Amino acid sequence: MLRLAEGGWELEHRLIMEAQLGRKLQPGENVHHINGDKLDNRPENLELWLTRQPTGARVEDLVKWAREIIEQYGNDY
């Protein structure tokens, strides 16, 4: 569902997640509906997901990527 927000219309589930986080969503972040019902925007039905991922599967690349994630989210979870 769309909801009127500052600067125009925004998707309701994104606004709810931003309120939960206390900040705007960052590039690469999206909101997942746990039960699959995209109309169910209750906070307990929403999860923060990352769409970013490394392009390769080398251990060195994965460790670098993991450190970036920990630096960005380490104290939030």
C-alpha positions as CSV (number, residue, x, y, z in Angstrom):
1,M,0.0,0.0,0.0
2,L,1.1,3.5,-0.6
3,R,1.1,6.1,2.1
4,L,1.6,9.8,1.8
5,A,4.9,10.8,3.3
6,E,7.2,13.8,3.3
7,G,8.1,14.4,-0.3
8,G,5.4,12.3,-1.9
9,W,4.0,8.7,-1.8
10,E,6.0,5.9,-0.3
11,L,5.4,2.2,0.2
12,E,3.9,1.7,3.7
13,H,6.0,-1.3,4.6
14,R,9.2,0.7,4.0
15,L,7.9,3.6,6.2
16,I,7.1,1.2,9.0
17,M,10.5,-0.4,8.8
18,E,12.2,3.0,8.8
19,A,10.2,3.9,11.9
20,Q,11.3,0.7,13.6
21,L,15.0,1.4,12.7
22,G,14.8,5.1,13.5
23,R,16.5,5.9,10.1
24,K,15.9,5.8,6.4
25,L,16.5,2.5,4.5
26,Q,19.9,2.4,2.9
27,P,20.8,1.3,-0.6
28,G,20.8,-2.4,-0.8
29,E,18.2,-2.8,2.0
30,N,14.7,-4.0,1.5
31,V,11.8,-5.1,3.6
32,H,10.5,-8.7,3.5
33,H,7.0,-9.8,4.5
34,I,7.5,-12.9,6.7
35,N,4.1,-14.4,6.0
36,G,4.2,-13.5,2.3
37,D,1.2,-11.3,2.5
38,K,2.3,-7.9,1.1
39,L,-0.8,-6.2,2.5
40,D,0.2,-7.3,6.1
41,N,2.4,-4.4,7.2
42,R,2.4,-5.1,10.9
43,P,5.9,-4.5,12.3
44,E,6.1,-8.1,13.6
45,N,5.6,-9.3,10.0
46,L,8.4,-7.3,8.5
47,E,12.1,-8.1,8.3
48,L,15.1,-6.1,7.1
49,W,16.9,-7.9,4.3
50,L,20.0,-7.0,2.3
51,T,20.1,-7.4,-1.4
52,R,23.8,-6.7,-1.6
53,Q,26.1,-9.6,-1.8
54,P,29.6,-10.3,-3.1
55,T,29.9,-11.3,-6.7
56,G,32.5,-14.0,-6.0
57,A,32.6,-16.8,-3.4
58,R,36.3,-16.6,-2.6
59,V,36.9,-16.8,1.2
60,E,38.9,-13.6,1.1
61,D,35.9,-11.8,-0.6
62,L,33.4,-13.3,1.8
63,V,35.4,-12.2,4.9
64,K,35.8,-8.7,3.5
65,W,32.0,-8.6,2.9
66,A,31.2,-10.0,6.4
67,R,33.4,-7.3,8.0
68,E,31.5,-4.6,6.1
69,I,28.2,-6.0,7.3
70,I,29.4,-6.2,10.9
71,E,30.7,-2.6,10.7
72,Q,27.4,-1.4,9.4
73,Y,25.0,-3.5,11.5
74,G,27.0,-5.0,14.3
75,N,25.4,-3.0,17.2
76,D,21.9,-3.1,15.8
77,Y,21.4,-6.9,16.1
